[in-house]
């Protein structure tokens, strides 16, 4: 029996029999019967009997070892992983030899085993590891002649490694060269590739290996063996270096001796030869002085008049409202009262929206400095390996019917091909629906990625979304100089077309396969019934299961929902589609019958790709997208533990392959340790050229968000955001500033490295990083299971992620306790079954019970706009955020261009804002660490839906004015017109200056104004009502997922959804406003023309404001007409009924005077 050090998961290897050569592997793990976990059993508690978690390390056990007593809160479950001919984890001969070893049985995790096994489990269910047929390779590669000859490996063969013809893959070849002395396992002769070269090169390689081992990155297993979670003690010596760097001379080798004092080559580190190429040693500290980013302020010639105009308009509004209050309309006090109330609210709303725009900034990055600082050779990193921190990319999907698998597949491909160190990147797909269609589509995507990613790297393809790249209408030969580009592009294009056909055929393939297996199961049941002597007429209930390609039940959601196999009731699933790559580059082979393109000069490694579907059970709140994101946070912490996290929607792909590097410039620059996330603007494609419904939303992303960047940072908008993992864990920044006094003008700077015992101790989580021994107990007291759960592996990963996310020690900064350069240029630990089993346990449905997940840790629950709340909590702790606007769009996605879908999207956002307003996340209750103007911006987020109530009234006032013959003022005096002109001119000038410093167009600004009124009279009032119902009556709000349109085929209209009319109750208020205003204009004109004493001034005022309303609603009216320009009949019916009702009500309330009064009176029956 093989046990991991202290994990809830252990690996059991048992023989099937003495005469049988087959073996089986199982995983056993204790799980809690209930959600509550005893604090004494916690790995973070103070008990001395706790066990550290596993991290891929195995300790030996013998028959004499005492069996530890299990806690009564736990039960054991066993995972049986059946062996297959292609997936033999350990052979019988190997096991027999290892069993006699004194050190116990040692298991070497194989990459093929993990990437070919699907792990499932959860509450009251057995955690299983099911070995499936590897679908990532082509069928030809699975033949015995093309499989690696090394025992336990089934990777693809690389030709020409040895003359004896022994078949070996690239990974095993590197192991033989590095560990096996460079000898061929077949003929035992040295490889020619490994033996070529002189002794000097061998000495250089050996010296480089010694230098690599001089500064290793502590692994998670080091914390488990130490049985403590203090990272500070592990790096105490590195954080406090003496004035003289002894490590530089202590690890001096032949490859570095004399460098920096007597000899230095001109051509760079280790590249010089002879005695005539020396120069003065370079200053390594010089590159640390160059900033990675720069803040570029808006020109004073634009910003100063802009601020002055804001003040002038505020003064003009104050005088105008004062004059309006002092000069009421005595003839129509009710009309005057409604108008002045709305105008006061509009002025207040405008002020909330305008104040945060006082300090806009722009930022630029320098990628050359990033490459020089983190990917160039130096004393601590002689090989020049990447010292950049790891990034885990999260992609979320929930329903393959509304989010087509092809769209998700293209997003995954763009991530796998991004320009970032392969070994530092990991991609996780969260399938919240647990659909087999998504699973198999991801397997196909991983297979096609072996062709697409090397093609992108070789020819510098952009964008790296194949659908977007092949769909571009431009010259694809521009700037291409390689002669084989056209040929390889044609081959890859044909392969992609076949890939699309396979993806599109998956639903039918799964259905036919499941029908066949279900029919077979029914026949077997009938046969068994006959053998038992039963009545053939008795019906047999056979569940309509969904089957995988290897003939086993899909553990997720079935097409015909059954118990344990529905969207809200299924086991957790994890499948590593692509295992973690090697640290060294792996180059491919020449183009032949098997390889479509020549990859001899291209790194063919792929980032790790993992499929995750969290467990769902009835009675447990799954918290929608926020719950899925938190499950990914825990899973990634155990499997890859990247210190930074990129969150993308399934329809947002990487358009700029350098986007991740640009985001990391902000995180790794001076002061970057205070940045919680880097938000990128959302850019959309597939929108009609006129942008009828303001889908681009450029006013928000290019005006408001840029302005917030000058304060405490932009808001989190749900996608396209790089997070600092420790900030998501709820920790406070290392430094913060409290704002006291009026408008926060008095600042108090805080160093949050030592946790203070205060009344708010429960609300403050600080990660001490100064390395004092006194803080060891503090760290253990902070990382409590009630905050992060009972997974010791997850708890052990937290200080590692914090360390990897630090700035370099060379970066000058006040109180900077950084990491040494080169500390991340080490290989990643391989995955094994115990790690994946631990990951299964943290995505169980009960894991978050009695923890802080969703309350203070991770994505915050309780609102449909969890993104805004999550960002608000981080800013409230004192973190800063940064807005990264790249020259080339970082990410691109899709947006609903249909009117109804767009209104429902705005309804969901507005409802979330109402929930925020009536919750503790209201900016009125923000801490003093949030800047005043930042607080105003967040307060406006919760307030803006309520403007709709006043907007509805104000849009009806012109019609009422025309019907009644009255106006909001007594008469159109010169004073009123001057005030109106001043307010209008200042508004237009502000818009022009915003266009100047933000770079948007006048068309974008006008479309935004139009849709502000459309949304304010349709979705926002409904959001206020729904929010009030939820707060007052507790009525829960259910929203449907926004459909993502698939890529249209050739010949199809790209904007067909734009002209589809889908009726919704949200259309009733705008239709009523339009009809009433049009009728009112006709009535007002007729009355004035046929009146003996026409009042043209009042008519002019009423018609002007009605026309203003109708101009804003013009896109809405055009959307109702569809493609043919005809308005649906139901629109006429509703509009006519509502218009008649409003007109009759007005006649009844205020009948006309004169002799015809008796004739026009109306009486309700």
N, C-alpha and C positions, 0 to 999 in steps of 0.2 A: 504493500500500500504506500502510495506517495502522497504526502501532505504538503500543502503550501504552508509557508511559515505561520501565518496566523489568519488565514482568510476564512470567510465563511464557505469558501469553495475548496474542495480537495479533489485530487485526481486519483482514481483507483484503477489499477491495472490488474486484471485477473485472468488466469488462463482458462480457456474453455475445457480443457482436458489435457491429460498427459500426451495422448496420442494425436491430439489436434494441433495443427500449426497455427490456427487462427486465434486472434486475441481480440478482446473488446476493451474499450476505454470508457470509463464512466466518470461523471462529476457528481460529487455529493456535497450538499451545502445545507446548513441550517437556515430556515426562514422563520420569522415570527408568526405564530398562529394569529396574533392580533396586531393591531397597529401600534400598540403601546410597547415600548422597549424599556427594560430596566436600566436605570442610569449606572448601576454597578457593573453591568456587563458592557458598558460603553467603552470603546477604545480610547475615548477622550477623557474619561473620568479619571479619578485618582486611584482607583483600585489597582492593586498590584497583580491581579490575575488576568488582566486583559491581554488580548492577543493582537499583534499587529496584523495588518492586512497583507494580502498577497500582491506581488508585483511581478510575477514571472519567475520568482526564485522558489526552489524546492528544497526542503530539508528531509533528511532520511529518517525513516522510522523502522524499527525492528520489532520482532515479536515481544521483546522484553520491555518495550516502551509502554508506559501506563496509558490507558485510554482515558482521555479527559472526559469528565462528566459534563454532559450537555445541560444548559440551563433549561428549566421547565418551560420557558417561553418559546423554545425552539423545537422544531421537528426536523428530521433528516429526510432529504429526498436525494435520489440517485439519478444520474443521467447516464444512459447507455448509448454509446456511440458505436454503431456497428461498423466493422471493417468492410472495405470493398477492395477489389483488386487494384483500383487506381489510387486509393487513399489508405495506405498502411502506415500508421503513425510510428509503430515500433515493431520490428520483426521479431520472430521467436528467437532467432540466434542472438540478436542484440540483447534481448531481455535476459536470456540465460547467462550471458556474460556479465551483464551489469548487476544481476541479482547477487552474485558472489562478491561484488565490490564492497569493501568496508565502508565506503562513504555512502552506501545506499544506492538506490536506483536514481539515475540522472536522466531526465527527459530533455530532449532538445526540441523545442517547438518548431514545427515545420510550417513554412509559409503556405504550402499547398493545402495543409490540413485545415488551417483557420479560414482561408479564403474559399474553401469548398464545403464549409459546414454552416448550416443555419441553426442558430441557437434560439430556443423559445423557452418561456417559463412565466411564472407570476404567482399570484395569490392562490393558494390551495391547488396548485398545479405543479407537476414535476418539471424541473428544468431539463430540457433535452437538447442534445447536440446531434442533429441529423445530417449525415454526410450526403450531399447531393452531387449529382453529376456536374462537373465544372462546365458551365456554359460560356466561360469567358474565352475559350480557345476554339478554333475551328475544328471540325471533326477530323481533319487530316492530321492535326497535331497530336491527337490522342493515340495514334498508332504506336505500337511498341518500337518501331524503328526511329521515331522522332522524339522519344521521351528520354530524359536524362537517365544515365545508367547508375547514378548514385542511389544507394538504398534509401527509400523513404521520400524520394523527390520525383515529381512528375512534371517538371517544368520543360519548356521547349528547348531543344538542343541548339547549341551554337557550333557551327561547323569550323573545321580547320584548327582545332586547338592542339591536337597531337597526331603524329603520323600513324600511330597504331589504330586509329579510328574509334577510340573509346568515346562514347557519346556522353557529353556533359553540358549542363546549362551554364549560363553566365554566372549565376549566384554561387553554384558549387565550384566553378572554376576560380572565382575570387577567393573562396574559402581555402582551396587547395594551394593557391599561390601565397596567401597570407599566413595560413596555419600549417598546411601540410608540407612545407618546404619547397613548394613549386614543382612537385612531382605528380605525374599522371597516375590516377588510381588504377588504370588498366595495366600499363606496362611498367610502372614504377620508375620511369625515366623522367628526368627533369623536362619541363616544358621549355621549348625553345624561346617562346616569348618571355618567359620568366628568367631564363638564363642569359639572354643577350644583355650586353652592356658591360662596362668596366667596373672595377671595384669602387671607383669613386661614386658612381651612381648608386651602388648598393649601400655605401656608407651614408649617402644623402637620404636614401629612403629610410634606412634604419634610424638616422637622426631625426627625421620627420616623425616617425612613429613614436620615438621617445618623447619628442616635444608634445605630441598629441596626448600622450599619457600623463604629461606633467600637470595638465590643468583639466582634469575630468569634471564633468557635470554630475553632481550627486544625483543618483536615481531615486525613484520612489522606494525601491527595496531597501536603500540605506536607512530610510526613516522607519521602515517596518522592523528591521533587525535591531535598531536602536530603541524601539518601543516608545519613542517620544516623537512629538510633532514639532519640535523646535528646529526650524531651519537656521535660526540665528547662530546656534552653537556650531553648526556644521561649517558655516562660512565666517567664523569669527576671525580667523587669521587672514582671510581674504579681504574683509571689510576694513581691517585696521592694519595696513601695511606700514612698515617703518620707513624712515626717510630713505634708507638705502635698500634697493630692491635685491634681496639675496636670491630670490627665485631665478632671477635672470642668469646668475652665475652658477647656482646650484645645479641647474639642469642644462648646463652648457654641453654641447656635443660637437662632433666634428663638423656638422653642417652649419653650425652657427658660431664656432669659435673665432674670435677676433673681430666679429662684425660689430660695428659701432665704436671701436676704439682704435684699431690699427688698419683694418682693411674694409673697404666698402665698394662694391661694384657699381658702376654707373647705370647698368641696365636693370637695376632693381635687385630685389632680394634673391641671392643665390644664383644669379644669372651671369655673373662676370667670370672671366677666366684670364689668366696671364697676369702681367704686372703693369700693364699700361692703361688700365681702365678704371682708375680710382678717383674718387671725389670725396668731398666732405660728407659725413653721415647726414642723412635727412632728419628733419625734426618731425618725429611721429606725433608730437603734441600739436603741430600746426594744423593738421587736418581735423583735430577735435575742436579747434577754435572756429572753424568755418561752420556756420549754422546750416542745418538741414532745411529750415523753413525761414521765410521772412514775411512780416506783416506789412502790407502796402495799404496805406490809408487812402481814402478818397480825396481827390484834389480839393484843396480849400476853396478854389474858385467855384466849385459846385456845392460843396458841403456847407459853407458859410451862408450863401443865399438860401439854401434849403432850410437850414435851422431858423434863419430870420423869417422866412415865409411861414413856417409853422407858428412862430410867435405872433406874427401879424394876423394870421387867420384865427388864432385863438382869441386875440383881442377883438377882431371883427365879430366873431361869434358871440363874444360876451356882450358887446354893445348891441348887437342885433337882438339877442334874447332879452336883454334888459328893455329895449324899446318895445319889443312885442308884448312883454308882460305889462308895461305901463300904458299901452294903447290897445286895449281889448276891443273886439267888435261887439258893440252893444246890441246890434240887431241879431247876431247869431253867436251867443255866448257858448253854446254847446260845441259849435264848430271851432270857435277860437280855443276853447279848453282842450279839445282833442288834439288840435294842431300844435299848440304850444307844448303839451306834454310829450308828443312825439319828437319835436325839435330839440327839447332839452335832453332826451335820451340819445338822439343821434349825435349831438355834440359831445356827450359823455363817451359814447362808443367810439367816435372818431379820435378823441383824445387818448383812449386806451390803445387804440391801434397805432397811433402816430408816435407816441412817446418812445417806444422801444426802437424806433428807426433813427434816432438822433446820432448814433455812432456806428455807421456801417464801415466795414473793413474788407479788404481782399488779402488773400494769402497765396504765396507761391512756394514751391518746393524745389530742391536741388537734388536730383537723383544721382548725379555724379558723386556728390559727397557721401551719400548713403552707400554707394558701391565701394568707394574708397575706404570708408570707415569700417564696414562690416564684411566685405568680401575681398579684401586684398591681403596678401601675405604680410605677416609681422612676426615678432619674436614669439608671441604666444600662439600664433596660428600660422606656422610656416607653410602649410599646404594651401593656404588661402581659402579654406572651406568657409561656407557661409556662416556667419555669426549672428544672423538675423533670428529673432524669436519665431516660434511656430505660430501658425494661424489655423484655427478650426473654422471651416465654412459650414454654416447651417442653411439648408434649403428645406422649406416646409411645403407640404401638399396635403390635401385632405380628401379629395374626391376626384378620381380619374375621369369621371364623366364631365365635370365642369372645368377641370384643369387637365387638358389633354396630355397624355404621357409624352408625346413628341415635344411639346413645349418644355416640359420638365427635363427631358433628355438633352435638349439643346442647352439648357442652363447648366446642367452638370458638365457637359463637354466643354463649355466655355470656362468653367472653374478649373477643370483638370488641366487645361492648356494655358493657364495664367502664367505670366512671367514672374515666378517666385520660386525659391529653392524647393525642389520636389520633396525632399525629405522633411521639410518644415511645413508642409501643407497636408491637410486632411479634410475630406468633404463628407458630411453627414446628411443624408436625406431622411427627413421625418415624414413618414406616411401615416397620418392620423386616421386614415380610413382602413388601414390594414388590408389593402387590396392586392391580390395576386397579380393583377395587371400592372400595377406600379412596380412590383418586385421584379417581374420578368422583363419589363421595359428597362429597368436599371441594369439588369444583367446584360441585356443587349447593348446598352450604352457603354458599359465597361469593356465589352468586346470591341466595339467600334472605336473606342478611345485609343486602342493600341495602334490604330492607323492614323486617326485624326490628330492626336497630340504630337507625334513626331513630325507630321507634315507641317503643322503650324510652327514648330520650333525651327525646322529646316528653312522654311521660306518666309518666316516672319509674317505670318498671316494675321490680318486684323480686319474685322472682328473675328474672334475665335469661336463664334457660334456658327456652325455649318449652315443652318438655314438662313441666317442673315448674310453670311459671306457669299454663298452661292446665289442668293437672291438680289445681290447688288446690281444696279444698272449703271455700271461704270467700267472703265478699262481695267481689267484685272491684271494686265501685263505691266502696268505702270510701276516703275522702280524695281522690276524683277530682272535679274541678270543671270540667274542660273539657267543653263541650257535644258535641264531636265524638268523645269517647272511645268511647262505646258503638258508634257506627257503624264507627270505624276498628278497634276491637278485633274486631268481627265479621268485617271484611274480612281482617285479619291472621290470625285463627284459621282461616278458610277457606283462605287461602294456605298456612298451615302444614300443614293436613291434606293438601293437594295435594303439598306438599313431602315429607311422610312417605310418601305413596304412591309418589312418584318414587324415593325412597331404597329402599323395600322392593322395588320392581320392578327395581332395577339388576342384581341377580344374574341374573335371567331374561333381561333385556335384553342383558347382556354375553354370556351363553351363546348366545342365538339369533343375535346378530350374529356371534360367532366361528364358529358352525356354518355360517352362510351364506357367510362369506368363505372358510372352509376348503373347503367344497364347491366354491366357484368356483375356488379354486386347484387343486383336484384335477381339475376339468374342463379347466382350462388345461393341466395337465401331461399329461392323456390326449390332448388335441388335439395338443400338441407331440410326443408319442410317436408319434401317427399320422403326422404330417408327416415325422418322422425315419424312418419305415418300421419301427418297432419292433413287437414282438409285443404285442398288446393284452392277452394273458393274463398278461403279466409284471406283478407287483405294483409299484406306485409308492409309495414312502415319502414321504408328505407330513406334515410336522410339524403337530400340532394346536395352532396358535398361538392366542393371545388377542389380539383386535383392538380398537383404539380406534375411536371413533366416526367419525374422519376416514379410515378405511380403511388405517391403518398398524399395524404390529406394536407391541404393548405391550413396552417395553424391560425391564419388570420380570418378575415371576413369572407363568408361564402356568398355566392350570388343569391342563393335561397337561404335567408338567415335562419340559423339554428342556434340552440343554446351553445355558448362558448365560441360561436363563430358568427357574430353580428358586429355591426359598427360600434356598438357600445358595450360589447361583451366578447373579448378575445384575448388571447395570451400575448405577452410581449415577444417581439421578434427582433433579432439582431443578426445581420449577415455582412461579413466583411467581403465585399465584392472584389476589392483590390487591397492586398496586404501592404503594410508599410514598406517603402522601398529601401534599398541599401543606401549607405551614406556616400559611396563612391559612384561616379557616373558609369552607366552601362551603355555601351554603344552597340548598334544593331549590325545588320549584315547587308550585303548588296541585294539589289532587286532581283528576284527570281520568281519561280512559280509560286512560292509561298509568301514572299515579301513583296508588297505592291510598290514600295518606294525604297530607294537606297538610303539606308540609315547608318552607314558606316561612320559618319561624322556627327551623328545626332544622338543625344541622350534619350534613350527609349524608356526610361523609368516613368512610372505613373504615380501620382499621389494616392494615399490611402482613401478608399471609397467605402462607406459603410451605409447599409440600409437599416433603419431603426423604425419600429412600430411599437409604441409603448403599450403596456397592458391597459385594458379598459374592462371594468366590471360594473354591473348595476349597483347603485348605492354609493358610488364614489364620483365626486365631482371632477370632471376632467379638465375644466377651465380652458377649453378651446385651444387657441393658438398659443397662449401664454403657457399653458400646461405642457404642450408639446415642446416648446422651446426650453423649458426648464428640464425636461427629460433629456434633451440633447446636451444641455450643459453638464449634467451629471455623467452621461455616457461618455462624452468626449473627455471629461476630466480623468476618467479611468483608462481610456484606450489611447489617447494621444496627449491630452493635457496641454494644448497650446495656450500660452498666456494671453492670446488675443483671439477674438471671435468675430467673424463676419457673418452677418445675418442677411439673407436674400430670400425674397419670395420666389416661387417656382417659375414665375413668368418674367423675372428680372435677371438678365444674363450679363456677364462681364463684357462690356464693349471695349474698354481700354485695358489691355493686358498688363499695363503697368500701374493699375489703380491701387493694388495692394501695397506696392512699394511707396506710392505717394502718400497713402494713409499712414504707413509706418514712419514716414519722415516726421510727422507730428508727434507720434508716440515716443520716439527715441531721441528727439531733440531736447535741448535744455528746457526744463520746465514741463517736459512731457509726462513726468510721473504724476502730475496733477490732472491729466486729461483722462476722463472716463470713457469717452467714445469720440470717434471721428465720423461725422455724418456727411454723406455725399448727396448731392441733389438728385432728385428723381427725374429722369428723362424718359420720354415715351415715344414710341413709334406706332405706326398703323392708325394714326389720327387723321381725320379729314383735313385738307389744307386750310380750310377756314377756321378750324378749331371751334366749331359751333358752340360747344358746351364747356369751353375753357378747360379742356382736359390736360393741357400742358401745365397749367397752374403756375406759370412763370412768375406771377406777382408774388406768390408766397415763397417759392424756392429761390428766386433771384433778388427779391427786395427784402421781405421780412426776415428770411433766414440769414442773409448777409448782414443785416443790421443786428440780429441777435449775436452774431459771431463777434461783434465788437463789445458785447456785454460779458455774459458768463458762458455763452455758447448757444448753438442752435438746439432746437428740440429734436428728440428722436421721433422719426416719422414711420418706423415700422420695417424698413428695408434699406439696404445699401448703407450699413453702419458697421464700423469696426469697434468692438467693445474691448475694454480691458477686463479680463476675467475676474480679477479681485474686486473691481467696482461692481460687477454683477453680483458678487457674493455678499454685497452689503457693507463692505469695509469703507472706512472714511479715508480721504486722501492724506498723504503725509503732511501736507500743509494746507491751511485754509485761512480765510479772512472773514471776520465777523463785521457786519455793518451796523453801526449804532447811530442814534440821533435822527434828526429830520432827513428824510430821503436817503438814509444810510451814508451820510457824508463823513462820519467818524469811523475809521477803520481800525480794527484790532487784529493783528496777525497771530495765528495759532500754529504751533508745531504739534501735530497730532501723532507723535511717535510713542508717547507713553500714555497708556490709558489712565484717566483720572477717575477716582471714585466719587461720583456725583449722583444727583438724583436721576440724571439721564443716562446712567451707566448701562441700562438695558437697551437704550436706543443707539448706543455708540459702539461700533466695532472697529478696532484699530489693529493694524498689522505692525507690531514693533519690528524695526529693521536695523536697529543700531547695535545688536549683537551683545547686549549685556546679559549676564547670567541671571539677573533678577527677573528677567522677562520670560524665562522659560515657563514658569508656572502661569504667567499671564496668558501666554499663547494657548496653553492647554485649557485654561478656564474660558477662553473666548470661543474656541472651536468646539462648541458643545453639540452633542447629538440633537438637542432640541432645535438647533438652528440648521444643521446640515444633514441630519439623519444619522443612521447607525452604520453607515459604510465607512470602515476605516481606510479603505483605499481612496475614497473621495476626500476624506479629511487629510490624509497624507499628501494628496496632490495639491492642496491649497498653498502651502508655503513654497512648494516647488514652482508653481505658476507665478507666485509673487516674485520669486528670485529671478526667474527667466524674463519677467517683464520689466526689470529694473533698467535704469540708464547705465551706461558705461562709467566706470570709475574715472576715466579721463575727462568726462564731460564736467566742466566746472559748474558748480551750482551750490548754493547755500544749503548745507546739511545733506548733500547728496551722498547716499550710501549705496553706490552702484556695484555692479558686478564687474569682474575683470574681463578684459577683452579676450575673446577666444573661448570663453567658458561654455558657449553653446555650439561650438564646432565639434560636436561629438555625435556618434551614431545614436539613433533612437533604439530603445529596447524593443525586441520583437514581441509580437502578440502571442499569447498562448491561450489555451482553453480556460484556465482559471481566471484570466483577466476578463474574457468575454462573459464568463459566468457571473462575475461580479457586476459587470455592466448590465446584465439581465436583471439583477436584483434591484438596481437603482431606478429602473423604469417600471417597477411594479406599481399597481394602482394604490397600494397602501403606504408607499414609502414616504410620502409627504405628510402623513398624519402626524400631528403634534410636532411639526417642525416649522421653521420660518420660511420655507419655500413658498413664494407667492405673496408673502406678507412683507418681508424685508429682503429676502434673498431671491435673486433671479428676476424674471419678468413678474410684475405685480399683477395680482388677480383683482377682480371686482369691477372691471370696466371693460366695455367692448373696445375701447381705445387704450389697450394695455401699453402701447408704445409710448404715448405721451406721459402716462403715470410713471412708467419705469424711468424715463429720462428726468422727470420732475424729482423723483426721489434721490437720484444721484446728484443733481444740482443742489438739492436741499441739504445734502451732507457736506457741501463745499467743493465738489468736483467741478471741473470745467470741461467743456466740450469744444470741438473745433469743426468748422465747416470747410470742407475740402472741395473746391470747384476746380476741376482739371480742365486743361485746354480742350482735350478730347473727352467726351462724355465717359464717365467711369462705368456706369451701368445704364442699361436701357430695359424698359419693360413695356407692358401693354396696359391700356386703360379702356374702360367701357365707353364706347362711342354712342351707344344707344341711349336715348333720353331717359327711359325708365330705369335702366341699370345705373345710369349716372345719378339719378335722383335717390335711388336706394343706397348707393355708396355714400352720398352726402348725408343721408338720413342716419346711417350708422355712425359716421363721424360726429354728427351733431348730438346724437343720443349719448355717446361717450362723453362729450363735453358737459352735458347736463348732469351725468352721473358724477363727474369730477367736481362740479360746482357744489353738489349736495353731499360731498364726502370730506374726509379729513385731508384729502389731497388738494383742497382749495388753496390757492396761493395766499389767501388771507392768513392762513395758519403756517406759513413758511417760516423757516428758522432765519436767524440773523446772518447765516452764511450765504444766503441768496441775495444778490444785488437788488436794489429797489426797482430798477427798470426791468430786470429779469422777472421779478415778481409781478410787475404790471403785465408783462407779456403772458405769463401763465394764467393770471387772473382773467385776461381777455379771452383765453382759450375756453374757459368755463362760462364766460358771460355772453359770447357772441350769439348763441342760438336764441337768447331772449330778445334780441333786437327784432326778431321776426314778428313778434306780437305788435310792436309799434309800427313796423313796416307794413303789415297788413292793413292797419287802420289808415296809415298815411297814403297808401295806394288807392283806397276807396274814397278818401276825402275830396279829390278833384271831381269825381262823379257826383258825390253828394252836393258839392258846391254848384255844379251845373244844374242838377235837378232842382235845387232849392232857389237858385238865383242869388245866393249869398256867396261870400268868400271869406277866407281865413282872416283878412284884415278889413277894416271899414271901407277903405278905398286904396287904390294903387297910388299912394303918394310918392313924392320924389324921394323921401327918406327911405321908404321901404325898397324902392328900386335901387337906390345907391347901396344899401346894405346887401341886397341880393346880388348885385353886380360885383361887389367886393369879395363876397364869399365864393362866388363862382370863379372869378379870375384867380384868386389865390389857390383854389383847388386845381385849376388847370395848370398853373405854374408849378405847383408841387408835383403834379403828375409828370410834367416835362423834365423836371430835375431828377425825379426818381428814374425816369427812363434813361437819363444821361449817366447816372452813376451805377446803375444796375445792369445796363445793356439790354433791357427788354425793348420791345417795340410798342408803338402806340396802339397797334391792333391788339396785342396781348393785353394791354391795360384796359382797353374798351371791352373786350370779351370778358375779362374778369369782372368789370362793373356790371355787365349784363347778367352774368350768371349769379352774381351776388344777390340781385333782386329775384331771379328765378328760384334760387335755392331758399332765399329768405321768405318767399311766399308759398313754398310747397313743402320741402323737406324739414326745414328748421321748425316751423310750428308743430309739425307732427312729432319731431324729436322732443320738444318741450313737453308735450302732452304725455308721450311715452315715458319720459324721465320722471315726471311728476307721479304717474301711476306706479312706477317702480318704487319710488321713494316713499310715497304715502300708502299705497295699497299693497305693495310687495308683488306687483304683477311682473313676472320675469319677461324679458325681451328676447325674442328669438329672431335671428337674422339668417338669411340664406347666403351661401357663399357666392361671391361675385364670379360669374362665368368668365373664363379666359378663352377667347376665341382662338381656334387653331389657325395655322397659316393657310390662307386660301390657295386653292390650286390654280394652275395657269388657266387664264380665261375667266375666272370668277371675279366678281366685283370685290375689290378690297374693302369697300365701305358699305357692304350690303346691310350690316347691322344698323347703320346710321338711319336708314329709311324705314326700319321696322317699327310699327306703332304698337306698343304694348300698354294696354290700359292699366292705370293704377289710381288709387284714391288720392295720391299726391298731386295729381293733375287738376283736381277740382278747384282749389283756390285760385291758381293762376288763370284758369279758363274763366272763372267767374269775374275776376278783376278785369280781364280783357273785354268781355262782353258788356259788363256794366259801364266801363269807361267809353266804349264805342257808342252805346246807346245814349249815354249822358251827353256826349259831344253832339249827337244829332238833335237831342231834345234841347240842349242849350242854344245851339245855332238857330233852330226853328223858333224858339221862344223869343230870342233877341230880334230876329228879323221881322217877326210879325207883332212885336210889341210897339205900343204907341210911344213909349219912352225907353228906348233900348239902352241898356247899360253895357256898353262895349268893353269897358275896362274889366268888369267882373267876368265877362265871357272870355276875354283874352287870357286872364289869369287861370281860369278853370281849364280852358282848352290847352294852354301851354303845359300845365302839370299833367293833364291826362295824356297828352302826346308824349311827355317825358316817360311816363309809366309804360306806354305801349312800345316805345322804342327799346326799352330794356327787355320787354317780353317778346320781342320779335323772333329771336332764335327758338324760343319755346313754341311760338305759333308755327314756325317753319317746320319744326320737328313733328308737329301733329299732322302735317299734310302728307308726310311720307314722300315716296319717290314720285308719285303721279300728281302731286300738288292738290290732292283731294283730302278734305277733312273727313275723318270717319263719322258715321252717322251718330254714334254714341256721344261724340263731342257736341254735336248740335243739340241733341236731346238734353244732356246735362246743362249745357250753357243756356238754352232757352228756358228751361224750368227755373234755374237759379236766377236768371235775369228777371223773369216775370215775378218771382217771389220777392226779390229785392225792390222792384219797381212798385208793386202793390203795397209792400210794407211802407215805403216812403210816402206814397199817396195817402195811406191811412194815417200815418203819423203826422204829416204836414200837408193837409189838403190845400189846393190852390185857392186863392181868394177871388172874389168877383161873383158875377151872376151865375157862373156855371158851377158853383160849388156844389149845389145839390145834385147836379148831373154826374159829377165826378167822384162823389162820395162812394166809398166801398165799405161794405160791412161783412165781417166774417159770419158765416152761418152759426 
